[in-house]
Amino acid sequence: MMIDADKIAAALSKLGKSWAEADAQSRYLDELRPVVKATLMMGRLEAGDSVSKAEVYAVGNSAYVKHLEAIKAAKQNANEAWAAWETAKIKAELLRSNASTERALAQIR
C-alpha cells in the first residue's frame, strides 16, 4: 500500500487550522466575558445601584447568559476540532505503521 504523504499532510493541515480557529474563537469569547459583565454593570452603577446589585443584574441579564452560551458552543466546537485533529494524527500513524509492516513482510518472503 502506497501512502500519499502530501494528501495526509494536507488533511492534517486543514484539521489543524480548523482546530486553531475554533480554539482562538473559544479563548476570545472567554476573555471577553468580564467585558460583557462590566458593560452590563456600568449601566446599573451609573443609575446609582451598588456594585453587588449591579453584578446580580449583569449575570442575570439575557445578554450575559447568551454570551455564556456562546462560550459553551465555542468550547465544544474547539474540543470537537481537537478530537478530529488527534484522530487524523492517529490514523496517519497507523497508516505509516501498516506500510512499515508490509515492507518488513515483503522482505521476509
C-alpha positions in Angstrom: 0.0 0.0 0.0 1.4 3.4 -1.0 0.9 6.3 1.4 0.3 9.7 -0.2 2.2 11.9 2.3 1.1 15.1 0.6 -2.6 14.1 0.9 -2.2 13.2 4.6 -0.2 16.4 5.3 -2.9 18.5 3.6 -5.7 16.8 5.6 -3.7 17.3 8.9 -3.0 20.9 8.0 -6.7 21.6 7.3 -7.8 20.0 10.5 -5.0 21.8 12.4 -6.2 25.1 11.1 -9.8 24.3 11.9 -8.8 23.5 15.5 -6.7 26.6 15.8 -9.5 28.9 14.6 -12.1 27.2 16.9 -9.7 27.4 19.8 -9.0 31.1 19.2 -12.7 31.8 19.0 -13.3 30.0 22.2 -10.5 31.8 24.0 -11.6 35.2 22.6 -15.1 34.7 23.9 -13.8 33.6 27.3 -11.6 36.6 27.6 -14.5 38.9 26.6 -16.7 37.5 29.4 -15.6 40.1 32.0 -16.0 42.9 29.5 -19.6 41.9 28.8 -20.3 41.7 32.5 -18.6 45.0 33.2 -20.5 46.7 30.4 -23.8 45.5 31.8 -22.8 46.5 35.3 -21.9 50.0 34.2 -25.4 51.0 33.3 -26.6 50.0 36.8 -23.7 51.6 38.6 -24.4 54.9 36.7 -28.0 54.6 37.8 -26.8 54.5 41.5 -27.0 50.8 42.2 -24.4 49.2 44.5 -21.7 47.0 43.0 -23.4 43.9 44.3 -26.8 44.8 42.8 -25.1 45.7 39.5 -23.3 42.4 39.4 -26.5 40.4 40.2 -28.2 42.4 37.3 -25.3 41.7 34.9 -25.0 38.0 35.5 -28.8 37.5 35.2 -29.1 39.6 32.1 -30.0 37.7 28.9 -27.1 39.3 27.0 -24.7 37.8 29.6 -26.4 34.4 29.5 -26.3 34.4 25.7 -22.6 35.2 25.9 -22.0 32.2 28.3 -23.9 30.0 25.8 -21.7 31.2 23.0 -18.6 30.4 25.1 -20.0 26.9 25.7 -20.7 26.3 22.0 -17.3 27.7 21.0 -15.5 25.4 23.5 -17.5 22.4 22.3 -16.6 23.3 18.7 -12.9 23.6 19.7 -12.9 20.3 21.5 -14.5 18.6 18.5 -12.0 20.1 16.2 -9.2 18.9 18.5 -10.6 15.4 18.6 -10.7 15.4 14.8 -7.1 16.6 14.7 -6.0 13.9 17.1 -7.9 11.2 15.3 -6.3 12.1 12.0 -2.8 12.0 13.6 -3.5 8.6 14.9 -4.9 7.4 11.5 -1.7 8.8 9.8 0.5 6.9 12.3 -1.5 3.7 11.8 -1.1 4.0 8.0 2.6 4.6 8.5 2.9 1.6 10.8 0.9 -0.7 8.4 3.1 0.3 5.5 6.2 -0.4 7.5 4.9 -3.8 8.5 4.1 -4.6 4.8 7.6 -3.6 3.8 9.1 -5.9 6.5 6.8 -8.8 5.5 7.8 -8.3 1.8 11.5 -8.6 2.7 10.8 -11.9 4.6 9.1 -13.5 1.7 
